[in-house]
């Protein structure tokens, strides 16, 4: 009798240990029987798929799978039981899971089997790969941007050399011109070359080959100075207007970075209005207190200048996590 009590006590201790592991595991753990019906589920799996633990029990596990896994799962399980051919069991692979809201997520699934009371059961350990995939994507984007930066820097360097020759020759030619028309044409050519030099500055800044050079500027004057170039960039189907606050506070920024940001925003707006539309650039003074700063990702309280670019385009599509 004593041996039986000790055995029961040992089994109870093992059961409690297993229950503790299930409750505290970071990865999802689901156990199914040989017909695919869920017998146990841990809290991590419930959180991952967005169901309560009670909603899992007794259901066929394929409800957590998108197609084609949903339709193929029972056939795969039957095939394994009759032939022993493995695709995941004891191997593990990357698959997709389906949450309660219908959204899909990448996961690594490792499956093992065991026998209890003469029946076969399978335990799946589910590791969410969403963060890992996001990191991989960010790394690929960073590598792509680095490659683009190197290419852009090389192009900007060569373009700058060409501009140096063009501007030097135009300046030498300017002193030898005799008619007003000749001088006017030369001035237009020099202005175009100067615009090219500003473009080179933006390209070098994009390639991170130029240092930030902040200076005190008035954004109203800066925006007005960009208007002609923006009109040419946007085309005739988009109406550009400004709403500039009088007595705007000065700001200390790198002008090329601000110019690049405005140009990028206007180009994005143009792409969002293929049939034409309206684009407005606004400036305003803004006093940020502690409460507003918390709403703006922890921005320090103080005096700021707000630059807003708005358009009548179609906007961005909804992104589901």
Secondary structure, DSSP 8 states (H G I E B T S, - for coil): -HHHHHHHHHHHHHHHHHHHHHHH-SSEEEEEETTSBEEEE-HHHHHHHT--GGGTTTSBGGGG--TTHHHHHHHHHHHHHHH---SSBTT-EEEEEE-TTS-EEEEEEEEEEEEETTEEEEEEEEEE-HHHHHHHHHHHHHHHHHHHHHHHHHHHHHHHHHHHHHHHHHHHHHTT--SHHHHHHHHHHHHHHHHHHHHHHHHHHHTT-S----EEE-HHHHHHHHHHHHHHHH-TTEEEEEEE-TT---EEE-HHHHHHHHHHHHHHHHHT-TT-EEEEEEEEEEEE-HHHHHHTTS--SEEEEEEEEEE-S--------
